Amino acid sequence: MTDALLLTFVFLIAGVIAVPIASRLGLGSVLGYLLAGIIISPILTLLQVDIVSIQHFAELGVVMMLFLVGLELNPKKLWALKSRLIGLGGGQVALTAVLIMGVGMLLNQDWRTSLAIGLILALSSTAIVIQTLTEKGLMKSDGGQSSFSVLLAQDIVVIPMLAFIPLLATPELIESLSHANDLAQTASHSASLLDGLEAWQTALVTIGAIATVVLGGSFLVTPIFRFISVAELRELFTATALMFVIGTTLLMSLVGLSPALGAFLAGVVLANSPYRHELESDIAPFKGLLLGLFFMTVGAGINFALLFDHFLSILGLTIGLILIKATALFILGRIFNIRGSNKWLFALGLAQAGEFGFVLLSFTVNNAVISKEVADILLLVVALSMLLTPMLFIIYDRIIAPHYAADQTAGAHDNFPDDNKILIAGSGRMGSTIDNLLRLAGFHSTVIDFSVKRLRALERFGVKNYFGDATRPDLLKAAGIDEASLLIIAIDNPEHTTKLVKYVKEHYPDLHIIARAFDNNHVYDLWASGCRDIIRENYDSSLRMGRSAFEALGISHHKAEQMIDVFNQHDKVSMVEVADAHQIGVPFHENSVFIDRLKQYLEEKNPQLQKAMKDIQQQAEE
Protein backbone atom coordinates (compact mmCIF):
# COMPACT_ATOMS: atom_id res chain seq x y z
CA MET A 1 0.00 0.00 0.00
CA THR A 2 2.77 2.43 0.96
CA ASP A 3 4.72 1.65 -2.23
CA ALA A 4 1.64 2.30 -4.35
CA LEU A 5 0.98 5.61 -2.61
CA LEU A 6 4.64 6.62 -3.01
CA LEU A 7 4.59 5.76 -6.72
CA THR A 8 1.34 7.69 -7.22
CA PHE A 9 2.80 10.69 -5.38
CA VAL A 10 5.97 10.61 -7.52
CA PHE A 11 3.98 10.70 -10.77
CA LEU A 12 1.60 13.39 -9.51
CA ILE A 13 4.25 15.74 -8.18
CA ALA A 14 6.35 15.34 -11.35
CA GLY A 15 3.37 16.27 -13.54
CA VAL A 16 2.19 19.11 -11.30
CA ILE A 17 5.64 20.74 -11.37
CA ALA A 18 6.83 20.03 -14.92
CA VAL A 19 3.67 20.67 -16.98
CA PRO A 20 2.93 24.26 -15.81
CA ILE A 21 6.58 25.19 -16.31
CA ALA A 22 6.61 23.70 -19.83
CA SER A 23 3.30 25.39 -20.69
CA ARG A 24 4.53 28.77 -19.43
CA LEU A 25 7.65 28.42 -21.58
CA GLY A 26 5.43 27.71 -24.58
CA LEU A 27 6.52 24.08 -24.88
CA GLY A 28 3.07 22.52 -24.37
CA SER A 29 1.81 20.02 -21.83
CA VAL A 30 2.91 16.94 -23.80
CA LEU A 31 6.58 17.87 -23.65
CA GLY A 32 6.10 18.73 -19.97
CA TYR A 33 4.83 15.22 -19.25
CA LEU A 34 7.63 13.64 -21.31
CA LEU A 35 10.29 15.63 -19.46
CA ALA A 36 8.65 14.79 -16.13
CA GLY A 37 8.95 11.10 -16.99
CA ILE A 38 12.63 11.49 -17.88
CA ILE A 39 13.33 13.32 -14.61
CA ILE A 40 11.68 10.68 -12.41
CA SER A 41 13.18 7.77 -14.36
CA PRO A 42 16.03 7.20 -11.82
CA ILE A 43 13.54 7.20 -8.94
CA LEU A 44 11.38 4.62 -10.70
CA THR A 45 14.48 2.49 -11.29
CA LEU A 46 15.30 2.61 -7.57
CA LEU A 47 11.73 1.61 -6.74
CA GLN A 48 11.99 -1.27 -9.27
CA VAL A 49 8.85 -0.11 -11.04
CA ASP A 50 7.65 -2.02 -14.10
CA ILE A 51 7.21 0.91 -16.51
CA VAL A 52 5.78 -1.29 -19.27
CA SER A 53 2.92 -2.49 -17.07
CA ILE A 54 2.05 1.07 -16.07
CA GLN A 55 2.22 2.10 -19.71
CA HIS A 56 -0.28 -0.59 -20.72
CA PHE A 57 -2.67 0.73 -18.06
CA ALA A 58 -2.09 4.34 -19.11
CA GLU A 59 -2.93 3.45 -22.72
CA LEU A 60 -6.54 3.62 -21.54
CA GLY A 61 -6.03 7.37 -21.87
CA VAL A 62 -5.42 6.95 -25.60
CA VAL A 63 -8.53 4.77 -25.82
CA MET A 64 -10.64 7.36 -24.00
CA MET A 65 -9.27 10.10 -26.21
CA LEU A 66 -10.38 8.23 -29.33
CA PHE A 67 -13.78 7.68 -27.74
CA LEU A 68 -14.14 11.42 -27.13
CA VAL A 69 -13.00 12.15 -30.69
CA GLY A 70 -15.67 9.75 -31.95
CA LEU A 71 -18.29 11.64 -29.93
CA GLU A 72 -17.48 14.75 -31.96
CA LEU A 73 -18.32 12.94 -35.19
CA ASN A 74 -21.41 11.26 -36.51
CA PRO A 75 -21.71 8.70 -39.32
CA LYS A 76 -22.40 11.48 -41.87
CA LYS A 77 -19.25 13.38 -40.93
CA LEU A 78 -17.25 10.15 -40.91
CA TRP A 79 -18.53 9.25 -44.38
CA ALA A 80 -17.51 12.71 -45.58
CA LEU A 81 -13.92 11.83 -44.60
CA LYS A 82 -13.82 8.66 -46.71
CA SER A 83 -11.67 10.12 -49.49
CA ARG A 84 -9.09 11.39 -47.04
CA LEU A 85 -9.19 8.20 -45.02
CA ILE A 86 -8.48 6.06 -48.07
CA GLY A 87 -6.39 8.39 -50.20
CA LEU A 88 -4.55 10.53 -47.69
CA GLY A 89 -4.37 8.03 -44.80
CA GLY A 90 -3.76 4.93 -46.92
CA GLY A 91 -1.34 6.83 -49.14
CA GLN A 92 0.65 8.03 -46.14
CA VAL A 93 1.08 4.53 -44.71
CA ALA A 94 2.02 3.03 -48.10
CA LEU A 95 4.42 5.78 -49.21
CA THR A 96 6.15 6.07 -45.84
CA ALA A 97 6.50 2.30 -45.48
CA VAL A 98 8.08 2.02 -48.95
CA LEU A 99 10.55 4.86 -48.30
CA ILE A 100 11.60 3.47 -44.91
CA MET A 101 11.84 -0.03 -46.39
CA GLY A 102 14.24 1.31 -49.02
CA VAL A 103 16.42 2.93 -46.36
CA GLY A 104 16.37 -0.28 -44.34
CA MET A 105 17.58 -2.31 -47.31
CA LEU A 106 20.37 0.23 -47.90
CA LEU A 107 21.42 -0.42 -44.29
CA ASN A 108 21.76 -4.13 -45.09
CA GLN A 109 18.50 -5.27 -43.51
CA ASP A 110 16.52 -8.13 -45.04
CA TRP A 111 13.64 -6.88 -47.22
CA ARG A 112 11.08 -8.57 -44.97
CA THR A 113 12.55 -6.96 -41.86
CA SER A 114 12.76 -3.61 -43.67
CA LEU A 115 9.11 -3.83 -44.74
CA ALA A 116 8.01 -4.61 -41.18
CA ILE A 117 10.04 -1.66 -39.87
CA GLY A 118 8.50 0.56 -42.55
CA LEU A 119 4.98 -0.43 -41.60
CA ILE A 120 5.61 0.12 -37.89
CA LEU A 121 7.34 3.48 -38.26
CA ALA A 122 4.68 4.69 -40.71
CA LEU A 123 2.30 4.99 -37.76
CA SER A 124 2.16 8.31 -35.90
CA SER A 125 1.29 9.18 -32.31
CA THR A 126 -2.46 9.64 -31.96
CA ALA A 127 -2.07 10.70 -28.33
CA ILE A 128 0.50 13.45 -28.91
CA VAL A 129 -0.91 14.84 -32.16
CA ILE A 130 -4.58 15.09 -31.16
CA GLN A 131 -3.72 16.40 -27.68
CA THR A 132 -1.43 19.09 -29.12
CA LEU A 133 -3.79 20.10 -31.94
CA THR A 134 -6.63 20.41 -29.43
CA GLU A 135 -4.53 22.47 -27.00
CA LYS A 136 -3.45 24.85 -29.74
CA GLY A 137 -6.95 25.18 -31.23
CA LEU A 138 -5.79 23.72 -34.57
CA MET A 139 -8.02 20.66 -34.65
CA LYS A 140 -10.59 22.28 -36.97
CA SER A 141 -8.05 23.69 -39.39
CA ASP A 142 -7.51 21.99 -42.72
CA GLY A 143 -4.16 20.66 -41.49
CA GLY A 144 -5.75 19.43 -38.25
CA GLN A 145 -8.61 17.66 -40.01
CA SER A 146 -6.19 16.07 -42.49
CA SER A 147 -3.98 14.90 -39.61
CA PHE A 148 -6.99 13.40 -37.88
CA SER A 149 -7.98 11.53 -41.06
CA VAL A 150 -4.49 10.02 -41.34
CA LEU A 151 -4.44 9.03 -37.65
CA LEU A 152 -7.81 7.36 -37.99
CA ALA A 153 -6.67 5.50 -41.10
CA GLN A 154 -3.57 4.35 -39.22
CA ASP A 155 -5.70 2.96 -36.37
CA ILE A 156 -7.72 1.04 -38.95
CA VAL A 157 -4.69 -0.30 -40.83
CA VAL A 158 -3.21 -1.73 -37.60
CA ILE A 159 -5.71 -4.59 -37.89
CA PRO A 160 -4.39 -5.99 -41.22
CA MET A 161 -0.84 -5.25 -40.01
CA LEU A 162 -1.28 -7.66 -37.12
CA ALA A 163 -2.32 -10.34 -39.59
CA PHE A 164 0.36 -9.55 -42.18
CA ILE A 165 3.50 -9.05 -40.06
CA PRO A 166 3.84 -12.72 -38.95
CA LEU A 167 4.06 -13.67 -42.65
CA LEU A 168 7.35 -11.72 -42.82
CA ALA A 169 9.18 -14.04 -40.38
CA THR A 170 12.73 -14.83 -41.49
CA PRO A 171 14.17 -18.38 -41.24
CA GLU A 172 17.33 -17.14 -39.49
CA LEU A 173 15.40 -15.53 -36.64
CA ILE A 174 13.05 -18.48 -36.30
CA GLU A 175 16.02 -20.79 -35.79
CA SER A 176 17.60 -18.44 -33.25
CA LEU A 177 14.58 -18.49 -30.99
CA SER A 178 14.89 -21.04 -28.23
CA HIS A 179 11.19 -21.82 -28.22
CA ALA A 180 10.37 -21.73 -31.87
CA ASN A 181 7.52 -24.19 -31.45
CA ASP A 182 5.79 -21.84 -29.02
CA LEU A 183 5.84 -18.75 -31.23
CA ALA A 184 2.10 -18.57 -31.55
CA GLN A 185 1.64 -18.81 -27.79
CA THR A 186 4.30 -16.22 -26.94
CA ALA A 187 2.92 -13.84 -29.54
CA SER A 188 -0.40 -13.67 -27.69
CA HIS A 189 -0.67 -15.30 -24.29
CA SER A 190 -3.55 -13.17 -23.09
CA ALA A 191 -7.19 -14.23 -23.10
CA SER A 192 -8.81 -14.29 -26.54
CA LEU A 193 -12.14 -15.30 -28.03
CA LEU A 194 -10.37 -16.41 -31.21
CA ASP A 195 -8.23 -19.25 -29.82
CA GLY A 196 -8.73 -22.46 -31.79
CA LEU A 197 -11.17 -20.97 -34.31
CA GLU A 198 -11.15 -21.45 -38.04
CA ALA A 199 -10.70 -18.42 -40.30
CA TRP A 200 -14.41 -18.11 -41.08
CA GLN A 201 -15.29 -18.46 -37.40
CA THR A 202 -12.78 -15.75 -36.51
CA ALA A 203 -14.38 -13.47 -39.09
CA LEU A 204 -17.85 -14.11 -37.67
CA VAL A 205 -16.74 -13.45 -34.08
CA THR A 206 -14.99 -10.23 -35.11
CA ILE A 207 -18.04 -9.00 -37.04
CA GLY A 208 -20.22 -9.97 -34.06
CA ALA A 209 -18.04 -7.92 -31.69
CA ILE A 210 -18.29 -4.84 -33.92
CA ALA A 211 -22.06 -5.35 -34.24
CA THR A 212 -22.31 -5.60 -30.44
CA VAL A 213 -20.60 -2.22 -30.05
CA VAL A 214 -22.78 -0.58 -32.71
CA LEU A 215 -26.10 -2.05 -31.56
CA GLY A 216 -25.25 -1.65 -27.87
CA GLY A 217 -24.40 2.01 -28.36
CA SER A 218 -27.53 2.59 -30.42
CA PHE A 219 -30.11 0.78 -28.29
CA LEU A 220 -28.73 0.08 -24.80
CA VAL A 221 -26.87 3.17 -23.62
CA THR A 222 -29.89 5.50 -23.55
CA PRO A 223 -32.13 3.12 -21.51
CA ILE A 224 -29.24 2.44 -19.11
CA PHE A 225 -28.65 6.14 -18.50
CA ARG A 226 -32.37 6.72 -18.05
CA PHE A 227 -32.42 3.95 -15.47
CA ILE A 228 -29.52 5.29 -13.41
CA SER A 229 -30.75 8.89 -13.69
CA VAL A 230 -33.51 8.02 -11.23
CA ALA A 231 -30.91 7.95 -8.43
CA GLU A 232 -29.66 11.46 -9.42
CA LEU A 233 -26.10 10.58 -8.35
CA ARG A 234 -23.37 12.00 -10.54
CA GLU A 235 -20.89 9.29 -9.57
CA LEU A 236 -23.20 6.69 -11.12
CA PHE A 237 -23.07 8.48 -14.46
CA THR A 238 -19.27 8.59 -14.24
CA ALA A 239 -19.09 4.88 -13.35
CA THR A 240 -21.45 3.99 -16.21
CA ALA A 241 -19.46 6.04 -18.72
CA LEU A 242 -16.22 4.34 -17.66
CA MET A 243 -17.93 0.94 -17.72
CA PHE A 244 -19.03 1.50 -21.30
CA VAL A 245 -15.59 2.61 -22.55
CA ILE A 246 -13.63 -0.08 -20.69
CA GLY A 247 -16.13 -2.75 -21.72
CA THR A 248 -15.73 -1.76 -25.37
CA THR A 249 -11.94 -1.83 -25.01
CA LEU A 250 -12.02 -5.28 -23.42
CA LEU A 251 -14.30 -6.67 -26.13
CA MET A 252 -12.07 -5.34 -28.92
CA SER A 253 -8.97 -6.79 -27.24
CA LEU A 254 -10.60 -10.21 -26.91
CA VAL A 255 -11.19 -10.38 -30.66
CA GLY A 256 -7.76 -9.02 -31.63
CA LEU A 257 -8.91 -5.58 -32.79
CA SER A 258 -7.43 -2.23 -31.84
CA PRO A 259 -9.01 -1.04 -28.57
CA ALA A 260 -8.59 2.57 -29.67
CA LEU A 261 -10.43 1.85 -32.91
CA GLY A 262 -13.22 0.12 -31.02
CA ALA A 263 -13.58 3.05 -28.63
CA PHE A 264 -13.64 5.45 -31.56
CA LEU A 265 -16.40 3.41 -33.21
CA ALA A 266 -18.39 3.46 -29.96
CA GLY A 267 -17.98 7.24 -29.80
CA VAL A 268 -19.24 7.66 -33.37
CA VAL A 269 -22.29 5.53 -32.58
CA LEU A 270 -23.09 7.79 -29.60
CA ALA A 271 -22.34 11.07 -31.42
CA ASN A 272 -26.07 11.82 -31.76
CA SER A 273 -27.02 10.53 -28.31
CA PRO A 274 -28.71 12.98 -25.92
CA TYR A 275 -26.19 11.79 -23.30
CA ARG A 276 -23.20 12.66 -25.47
CA HIS A 277 -22.09 15.73 -23.49
CA GLU A 278 -22.64 13.99 -20.15
CA LEU A 279 -20.40 11.12 -21.32
CA GLU A 280 -17.81 13.57 -22.56
CA SER A 281 -17.67 15.62 -19.37
CA ASP A 282 -17.50 12.50 -17.17
CA ILE A 283 -14.71 10.81 -19.11
CA ALA A 284 -12.58 13.85 -19.97
CA PRO A 285 -10.85 14.13 -16.53
CA PHE A 286 -9.84 10.46 -16.58
CA LYS A 287 -8.63 10.81 -20.16
CA GLY A 288 -6.45 13.77 -19.23
CA LEU A 289 -4.87 12.07 -16.22
CA LEU A 290 -4.22 8.78 -18.01
CA LEU A 291 -2.77 10.54 -21.07
CA GLY A 292 -0.44 12.47 -18.81
CA LEU A 293 0.59 9.21 -17.14
CA PHE A 294 1.13 7.62 -20.56
CA PHE A 295 3.41 10.43 -21.72
CA MET A 296 5.40 10.21 -18.48
CA THR A 297 5.88 6.46 -18.95
CA VAL A 298 7.21 7.13 -22.46
CA GLY A 299 9.79 9.51 -21.02
CA ALA A 300 10.62 7.20 -18.11
CA GLY A 301 10.89 4.15 -20.37
CA ILE A 302 13.84 5.45 -22.39
CA ASN A 303 16.83 3.11 -22.11
CA PHE A 304 19.50 5.72 -21.43
CA ALA A 305 22.35 3.18 -21.24
CA LEU A 306 21.66 1.98 -24.78
CA LEU A 307 20.94 5.54 -25.93
CA PHE A 308 24.32 6.84 -24.70
CA ASP A 309 26.17 3.84 -26.17
CA HIS A 310 24.72 4.48 -29.64
CA PHE A 311 23.72 8.12 -29.28
CA LEU A 312 24.82 9.44 -32.68
CA SER A 313 23.37 6.53 -34.65
CA ILE A 314 20.06 6.60 -32.78
CA LEU A 315 19.80 10.38 -33.11
CA GLY A 316 20.61 10.09 -36.82
CA LEU A 317 17.95 7.40 -37.30
CA THR A 318 15.40 9.52 -35.43
CA ILE A 319 16.09 12.65 -37.47
CA GLY A 320 16.11 10.55 -40.64
CA LEU A 321 12.72 9.07 -39.72
CA ILE A 322 11.26 12.54 -39.12
CA LEU A 323 12.63 13.82 -42.43
CA ILE A 324 11.32 10.83 -44.38
CA LYS A 325 7.84 11.03 -42.87
CA ALA A 326 7.67 14.81 -43.20
CA THR A 327 8.70 14.57 -46.86
CA ALA A 328 6.09 11.91 -47.62
CA LEU A 329 3.41 13.90 -45.82
CA PHE A 330 4.42 17.12 -47.57
CA ILE A 331 4.13 15.41 -50.96
CA LEU A 332 0.69 14.02 -50.10
CA GLY A 333 -0.35 17.42 -48.77
CA ARG A 334 0.38 18.98 -52.15
CA ILE A 335 -1.41 16.18 -53.99
CA PHE A 336 -4.52 16.59 -51.80
CA ASN A 337 -4.42 20.39 -52.08
CA ILE A 338 -3.58 21.18 -48.45
CA ARG A 339 -2.34 24.75 -48.67
CA GLY A 340 -0.26 27.30 -46.83
CA SER A 341 0.74 26.71 -43.24
CA ASN A 342 -1.73 23.81 -43.02
CA LYS A 343 0.54 21.79 -45.30
CA TRP A 344 3.44 22.30 -42.87
CA LEU A 345 1.25 21.59 -39.86
CA PHE A 346 0.22 18.32 -41.51
CA ALA A 347 3.80 17.34 -42.44
CA LEU A 348 5.51 18.24 -39.16
CA GLY A 349 2.67 17.17 -36.84
CA LEU A 350 2.66 13.54 -38.04
CA ALA A 351 6.42 13.13 -38.57
CA GLN A 352 6.98 11.07 -35.41
CA ALA A 353 6.50 7.36 -34.76
CA GLY A 354 3.51 6.27 -32.69
CA GLU A 355 2.82 4.68 -29.34
CA PHE A 356 1.52 1.57 -31.08
CA GLY A 357 5.10 1.04 -32.28
CA PHE A 358 5.98 -0.19 -28.78
CA VAL A 359 3.39 -2.93 -29.11
CA LEU A 360 4.20 -3.86 -32.72
CA LEU A 361 7.95 -4.03 -32.14
CA SER A 362 7.44 -6.53 -29.34
CA PHE A 363 5.03 -8.38 -31.61
CA THR A 364 7.62 -8.60 -34.42
CA VAL A 365 10.29 -9.96 -32.05
CA ASN A 366 7.93 -12.68 -30.83
CA ASN A 367 7.12 -13.59 -34.43
CA ALA A 368 10.76 -13.74 -35.62
CA VAL A 369 10.43 -10.75 -37.95
CA ILE A 370 12.87 -8.34 -36.26
CA SER A 371 15.77 -9.25 -34.01
CA LYS A 372 15.73 -8.13 -30.38
CA GLU A 373 18.85 -6.00 -30.86
CA VAL A 374 17.31 -4.05 -33.75
CA ALA A 375 13.97 -3.77 -31.94
CA ASP A 376 15.65 -2.26 -28.85
CA ILE A 377 17.23 0.45 -30.99
CA LEU A 378 13.95 1.09 -32.80
CA LEU A 379 12.16 1.44 -29.47
CA LEU A 380 14.52 4.30 -28.66
CA VAL A 381 13.90 5.84 -32.09
CA VAL A 382 10.14 5.71 -31.49
CA ALA A 383 10.44 7.25 -28.02
CA LEU A 384 12.91 9.92 -29.13
CA SER A 385 10.78 10.92 -32.13
CA MET A 386 7.79 11.33 -29.80
CA LEU A 387 9.95 13.38 -27.46
CA LEU A 388 10.97 15.70 -30.32
CA THR A 389 7.42 16.20 -31.62
CA PRO A 390 6.56 19.17 -29.36
CA MET A 391 9.69 20.85 -30.74
CA LEU A 392 8.28 20.43 -34.26
CA PHE A 393 5.05 22.11 -33.20
CA ILE A 394 7.09 24.95 -31.68
CA ILE A 395 8.86 25.37 -35.04
CA TYR A 396 5.47 25.52 -36.70
CA ASP A 397 4.09 28.05 -34.17
CA ARG A 398 7.05 30.42 -34.11
CA ILE A 399 8.49 30.22 -37.61
CA ILE A 400 6.06 28.76 -40.15
CA ALA A 401 2.67 30.03 -38.92
CA PRO A 402 3.77 33.71 -38.66
CA HIS A 403 5.16 33.49 -42.21
CA TYR A 404 1.74 32.44 -43.52
CA ALA A 405 -0.23 34.70 -41.14
CA ALA A 406 -1.36 37.09 -43.87
CA ASP A 407 -2.56 34.29 -46.13
CA GLN A 408 -4.38 32.57 -43.27
CA THR A 409 -6.11 35.81 -42.30
CA ALA A 410 -7.25 36.36 -45.84
CA GLY A 411 -8.64 32.84 -46.10
CA ALA A 412 -9.89 32.48 -42.55
CA HIS A 413 -13.50 32.15 -43.60
CA ASP A 414 -12.57 29.37 -46.02
CA ASN A 415 -10.66 27.31 -43.45
CA PHE A 416 -12.78 28.04 -40.38
CA PRO A 417 -16.41 28.54 -41.40
CA ASP A 418 -18.43 30.28 -38.68
CA ASP A 419 -21.26 27.93 -37.83
CA ASN A 420 -22.63 30.35 -35.21
CA LYS A 421 -22.53 27.70 -32.52
CA ILE A 422 -25.27 28.35 -30.00
CA LEU A 423 -25.80 26.75 -26.60
CA ILE A 424 -29.29 26.66 -25.08
CA ALA A 425 -29.48 25.77 -21.39
CA GLY A 426 -32.89 24.31 -20.66
CA SER A 427 -35.34 22.64 -23.03
CA GLY A 428 -38.67 23.47 -21.41
CA ARG A 429 -41.35 25.66 -22.95
CA MET A 430 -38.98 28.50 -23.75
CA GLY A 431 -35.85 26.53 -24.63
CA SER A 432 -37.53 24.12 -27.05
CA THR A 433 -39.36 26.95 -28.83
CA ILE A 434 -36.17 28.99 -29.21
CA ASP A 435 -34.31 25.89 -30.45
CA ASN A 436 -36.99 25.19 -33.05
CA LEU A 437 -37.01 28.84 -34.19
CA LEU A 438 -33.23 28.92 -34.63
CA ARG A 439 -33.06 25.61 -36.46
CA LEU A 440 -35.79 26.67 -38.89
CA ALA A 441 -33.65 29.74 -39.64
CA GLY A 442 -30.65 27.50 -40.36
CA PHE A 443 -28.66 28.04 -37.15
CA HIS A 444 -27.04 25.17 -35.26
CA SER A 445 -27.85 24.94 -31.56
CA THR A 446 -27.01 22.54 -28.76
CA VAL A 447 -29.72 22.19 -26.11
CA ILE A 448 -28.81 20.87 -22.65
CA ASP A 449 -31.34 19.79 -20.06
CA PHE A 450 -31.24 17.69 -16.90
CA SER A 451 -34.86 16.47 -16.95
CA VAL A 452 -35.08 12.90 -18.27
CA LYS A 453 -38.88 13.09 -18.51
CA ARG A 454 -38.73 16.27 -20.57
CA LEU A 455 -35.98 14.80 -22.69
CA ARG A 456 -38.07 11.73 -23.53
CA ALA A 457 -41.12 13.85 -24.31
CA LEU A 458 -39.21 16.14 -26.64
CA GLU A 459 -37.54 13.20 -28.39
CA ARG A 460 -40.97 12.01 -29.49
CA PHE A 461 -41.41 15.30 -31.34
CA GLY A 462 -37.99 15.09 -32.94
CA VAL A 463 -36.42 17.85 -30.81
CA LYS A 464 -32.69 17.13 -30.47
CA ASN A 465 -31.43 17.57 -26.90
CA TYR A 466 -28.49 16.55 -24.73
CA PHE A 467 -28.71 15.29 -21.18
CA GLY A 468 -26.83 17.08 -18.43
CA ASP A 469 -26.77 19.86 -15.86
CA ALA A 470 -25.93 23.04 -17.78
CA THR A 471 -24.57 24.74 -14.64
CA ARG A 472 -21.64 22.31 -14.53
CA PRO A 473 -18.48 23.94 -15.95
CA ASP A 474 -17.13 20.63 -17.31
CA LEU A 475 -20.37 19.94 -19.16
CA LEU A 476 -20.42 23.44 -20.64
CA LYS A 477 -16.88 22.87 -21.89
CA ALA A 478 -17.82 19.49 -23.33
CA ALA A 479 -20.81 21.07 -25.08
CA GLY A 480 -18.47 23.54 -26.80
CA ILE A 481 -18.77 26.80 -24.87
CA ASP A 482 -15.19 27.69 -25.88
CA GLU A 483 -16.38 27.94 -29.49
CA ALA A 484 -19.89 29.24 -28.86
CA SER A 485 -21.00 32.64 -30.15
CA LEU A 486 -24.19 32.77 -28.07
CA LEU A 487 -25.51 31.27 -24.83
CA ILE A 488 -29.27 31.28 -24.24
CA ILE A 489 -30.27 30.45 -20.67
CA ALA A 490 -33.85 29.16 -20.46
CA ILE A 491 -33.52 27.18 -17.21
CA ASP A 492 -36.66 27.11 -15.07
CA ASN A 493 -34.73 27.82 -11.86
CA PRO A 494 -33.76 31.43 -11.01
CA GLU A 495 -30.90 30.49 -8.66
CA HIS A 496 -29.33 28.21 -11.27
CA THR A 497 -29.75 30.86 -13.96
CA THR A 498 -27.99 33.50 -11.86
CA LYS A 499 -25.23 31.04 -10.93
CA LEU A 500 -24.66 30.17 -14.59
CA VAL A 501 -24.57 33.84 -15.65
CA LYS A 502 -21.96 34.63 -12.97
CA TYR A 503 -19.74 31.72 -14.02
CA VAL A 504 -19.93 32.46 -17.74
CA LYS A 505 -19.35 36.21 -17.34
CA GLU A 506 -16.29 35.45 -15.20
CA HIS A 507 -14.72 32.85 -17.47
CA TYR A 508 -16.11 33.83 -20.91
CA PRO A 509 -16.63 37.61 -20.66
CA ASP A 510 -16.97 38.09 -24.43
CA LEU A 511 -19.71 35.49 -24.88
CA HIS A 512 -23.14 37.02 -25.51
CA ILE A 513 -25.73 35.78 -23.00
CA ILE A 514 -29.49 35.93 -23.32
CA ALA A 515 -31.02 34.97 -19.97
CA ARG A 516 -34.55 34.11 -18.90
CA ALA A 517 -35.78 36.10 -15.88
CA PHE A 518 -38.71 35.10 -13.67
CA ASP A 519 -39.68 38.49 -12.31
CA ASN A 520 -38.36 41.99 -11.82
CA ASN A 521 -36.29 40.97 -8.81
CA HIS A 522 -34.58 38.27 -10.87
CA VAL A 523 -33.95 40.79 -13.65
CA TYR A 524 -31.94 42.90 -11.23
CA ASP A 525 -30.03 39.82 -9.99
CA LEU A 526 -29.02 38.98 -13.54
CA TRP A 527 -28.11 42.60 -14.29
CA ALA A 528 -25.89 42.75 -11.22
CA SER A 529 -24.26 39.47 -12.33
CA GLY A 530 -23.24 41.02 -15.65
CA CYS A 531 -25.98 39.97 -18.07
CA ARG A 532 -27.35 42.75 -20.29
CA ASP A 533 -29.74 40.80 -22.52
CA ILE A 534 -32.53 39.73 -20.16
CA ILE A 535 -35.97 38.46 -21.11
CA ARG A 536 -38.74 38.26 -18.51
CA GLU A 537 -40.59 35.03 -19.17
CA ASN A 538 -44.14 36.43 -18.89
CA TYR A 539 -43.45 40.02 -19.89
CA ASP A 540 -44.02 39.76 -23.64
CA SER A 541 -47.18 37.72 -23.22
CA SER A 542 -48.42 40.29 -20.70
CA LEU A 543 -47.82 43.06 -23.24
CA ARG A 544 -49.73 41.11 -25.87
CA MET A 545 -52.64 40.62 -23.47
CA GLY A 546 -52.58 44.34 -22.71
CA ARG A 547 -52.71 45.12 -26.42
CA SER A 548 -55.68 42.78 -26.80
CA ALA A 549 -57.35 44.56 -23.88
CA PHE A 550 -56.90 47.93 -25.61
CA GLU A 551 -58.39 46.51 -28.82
CA ALA A 552 -61.33 45.06 -26.88
CA LEU A 553 -61.94 48.59 -25.51
CA GLY A 554 -62.29 49.93 -29.04
CA ILE A 555 -58.77 51.16 -29.76
CA SER A 556 -57.45 50.28 -33.20
CA HIS A 557 -54.76 47.62 -33.57
CA HIS A 558 -52.22 50.17 -34.84
CA LYS A 559 -52.77 52.59 -31.95
CA ALA A 560 -52.81 49.74 -29.43
CA GLU A 561 -49.38 48.69 -30.73
CA GLN A 562 -48.14 52.27 -30.31
CA MET A 563 -49.38 52.42 -26.71
CA ILE A 564 -47.68 49.11 -25.90
CA ASP A 565 -44.44 50.34 -27.47
CA VAL A 566 -44.52 53.51 -25.34
CA PHE A 567 -45.06 51.49 -22.16
CA ASN A 568 -42.39 48.99 -23.12
CA GLN A 569 -39.81 51.70 -23.71
CA HIS A 570 -40.71 53.37 -20.40
CA ASP A 571 -40.38 50.08 -18.53
CA LYS A 572 -36.97 49.29 -20.03
CA VAL A 573 -35.60 52.70 -19.08
CA SER A 574 -37.00 52.47 -15.56
CA MET A 575 -35.38 49.07 -15.02
CA VAL A 576 -31.95 50.39 -15.96
CA GLU A 577 -32.36 53.64 -13.96
CA VAL A 578 -32.87 51.85 -10.63
CA ALA A 579 -30.75 48.70 -11.27
CA ASP A 580 -27.72 49.93 -9.31
CA ALA A 581 -29.84 50.27 -6.15
CA HIS A 582 -30.64 46.54 -6.16
CA GLN A 583 -28.89 44.23 -3.72
CA ILE A 584 -28.67 40.53 -4.63
CA GLY A 585 -30.51 38.42 -2.09
CA VAL A 586 -32.50 41.35 -0.63
CA PRO A 587 -36.22 41.42 -1.57
CA PHE A 588 -37.71 44.65 -2.95
CA HIS A 589 -39.80 45.38 0.11
CA GLU A 590 -36.76 45.18 2.40
CA ASN A 591 -34.52 47.44 0.30
CA SER A 592 -35.40 50.99 1.32
CA VAL A 593 -32.83 52.55 -1.04
CA PHE A 594 -34.33 50.74 -4.02
CA ILE A 595 -37.91 51.68 -3.02
CA ASP A 596 -37.00 55.35 -2.66
CA ARG A 597 -35.18 55.39 -6.00
CA LEU A 598 -38.09 53.71 -7.82
CA LYS A 599 -40.69 56.03 -6.22
CA GLN A 600 -38.70 59.09 -7.24
CA TYR A 601 -38.38 57.86 -10.82
CA LEU A 602 -42.07 56.97 -11.15
CA GLU A 603 -43.17 60.32 -9.71
CA GLU A 604 -41.11 62.06 -12.37
CA LYS A 605 -41.88 59.81 -15.37
CA ASN A 606 -45.41 58.48 -14.82
CA PRO A 607 -47.11 61.80 -15.71
CA GLN A 608 -45.17 61.84 -19.00
CA LEU A 609 -46.22 58.25 -19.72
CA GLN A 610 -49.85 58.99 -18.91
CA LYS A 611 -49.83 62.02 -21.21
CA ALA A 612 -48.30 59.97 -24.05
CA MET A 613 -50.96 57.28 -23.64
CA LYS A 614 -53.72 59.92 -23.61
CA ASP A 615 -52.37 61.58 -26.74
CA ILE A 616 -52.45 58.25 -28.59
CA GLN A 617 -56.03 57.59 -27.49
CA GLN A 618 -57.16 61.03 -28.61
CA GLN A 619 -55.54 60.53 -31.96
CA ALA A 620 -57.41 57.26 -32.23
CA GLU A 621 -60.73 58.92 -31.40
CA GLU A 622 -60.19 61.66 -34.00
Secondary structure by P-SEA (a helix, b strand, c coil): caaaaaaaaaaaaaaaccaaaaaaacccaaaaaaaaaaaaaaaaaaaccaaaaaaaaaaaaaaaaaaaaaaaccaaaaaaacccccaaaaaaaaaaaaaaaaaaaaacccaaaaaaaaaaaccccaaaaaaaaaaacccccaaaaaaaaaaaaaaaaaaaaaacccccccaaaaaaccccccccccccccccccccccaaaaaaaaaaaaaaaaaaaaccaaaaaaaacccccaaaaaaaaaaaaaaaaaaaaaacccaaaaaaaaaaaaccccaaaaaaaaaaaaaaaaaaaaaaaaaaacaaaaaaaaaaaaaaaaaaaaaaaaaaaaaaaaaaccccaaaaaaaaaacccccaaaaaaaaaaaaccccaaaaaaaaaaaaaaaaaaaaaaaaaaccccccaaaaaaaacccccccccbbbbccccaaaaaaaaaaaaabbbbbbbbccaaaaaaaaaacbbbbbcccccaaaaaaaccccccbbbbbcccaaaaaaaaaaaaaccccbbbbbbbccaaaaaaaaaaccccccccaaaaaaaaaaaaaaaacccaaaaaaaaaaaaaaaaaaaaaacccccccccccccaaaaaaaaaaaaacaaaaaaaaaaaaaaaac
